[in-house]
Amino acid sequence: MHLSKPKRGRIAVNVSQINRYTKENEDVVVPGKVLGAGTIEHPVKVAALDFSEQARSKILGVKGKCLSITDLIKLNPKGASVKIIR
């Protein structure tokens, strides 16, 4: 439902929120754009529609991964242990 909205109405999540609600090496889906505000202190695998350059840099800087939602589905087709942050 959220993915079918116009871009201006989509969800935006900061890396600080991802840091706050995840543990090391968890899989996360953001049904929108990941923004670079705040810090991230542990590696996570984040799948989203889009990433700001700053967010991508911060996630990769702690040895995390930035994926498309389609790529995460290929890696984890059952969706086991995936958190959705919105």
C-alpha positions as CSV (number, residue, x, y, z in Angstrom):
1,M,0.0,0.0,0.0
2,H,2.8,2.5,0.9
3,L,4.7,1.6,-2.2
4,S,1.9,2.7,-4.5
5,K,1.8,6.2,-3.2
6,P,3.4,9.1,-5.0
7,K,7.1,9.7,-4.0
8,R,6.2,12.8,-1.9
9,G,4.0,10.6,0.3
10,R,6.4,7.8,0.8
11,I,8.1,6.9,4.0
12,A,11.5,8.3,4.9
13,V,13.6,6.7,7.6
14,N,16.8,8.0,9.1
15,V,19.8,5.8,9.8
16,S,19.5,6.8,13.5
17,Q,16.0,5.0,13.6
18,I,17.6,1.9,12.0
19,N,20.3,2.0,14.6
20,R,17.8,2.4,17.4
21,Y,15.5,-0.5,16.4
22,T,17.9,-3.1,15.2
23,K,20.7,-5.3,16.5
24,E,23.9,-6.3,14.7
25,N,23.5,-8.2,11.4
26,E,19.7,-8.0,11.3
27,D,17.7,-7.7,8.0
28,V,15.6,-4.6,7.6
29,V,13.1,-3.4,5.0
30,V,12.2,0.3,4.6
31,P,9.2,0.8,2.3
32,G,10.6,4.2,1.2
33,K,13.8,6.1,1.3
34,V,16.7,5.8,3.9
35,L,18.1,9.2,4.8
36,G,21.5,9.9,6.4
37,A,20.5,11.8,9.6
38,G,22.1,10.4,12.7
39,T,24.6,7.6,13.2
40,I,24.6,3.9,12.8
41,E,26.9,1.8,15.1
42,H,26.5,-1.8,13.9
43,P,26.2,-3.6,10.6
44,V,22.7,-4.4,9.2
45,K,21.4,-5.4,5.9
46,V,19.0,-2.7,4.7
47,A,16.6,-3.1,1.8
48,A,14.8,0.0,0.6
49,L,13.3,1.7,-2.5
50,D,16.1,4.3,-2.3
51,F,19.0,5.5,-0.2
52,S,20.5,9.0,0.1
53,E,24.3,9.1,-0.6
54,Q,25.0,9.9,3.0
55,A,22.8,7.0,4.3
56,R,24.5,4.5,1.9
57,S,27.9,5.8,3.0
58,K,27.1,5.4,6.7
59,I,25.6,1.9,6.3
60,L,28.5,0.7,4.2
61,G,31.0,2.4,6.6
62,V,30.0,0.0,9.5
63,K,30.2,-3.0,7.1
64,G,26.4,-3.1,6.5
65,K,24.7,-3.7,3.2
66,C,22.4,-1.6,1.1
67,L,20.0,-3.7,-1.1
68,S,17.0,-3.3,-3.2
69,I,13.8,-4.9,-1.8
70,T,14.0,-7.4,-4.8
71,D,17.5,-8.4,-3.9
72,L,16.5,-9.1,-0.3
73,I,13.6,-11.3,-1.5
74,K,16.1,-13.3,-3.5
75,L,18.4,-13.7,-0.5
76,N,15.6,-14.4,2.0
77,P,12.5,-15.7,0.0
78,K,10.6,-16.7,3.2
79,G,11.2,-13.3,4.8
80,A,12.4,-14.9,8.0
81,S,13.6,-12.5,10.7
82,V,13.1,-9.4,8.6
83,K,12.1,-6.2,10.4
84,I,10.0,-3.5,8.7
85,I,10.8,0.0,9.8
86,R,8.5,2.8,8.7
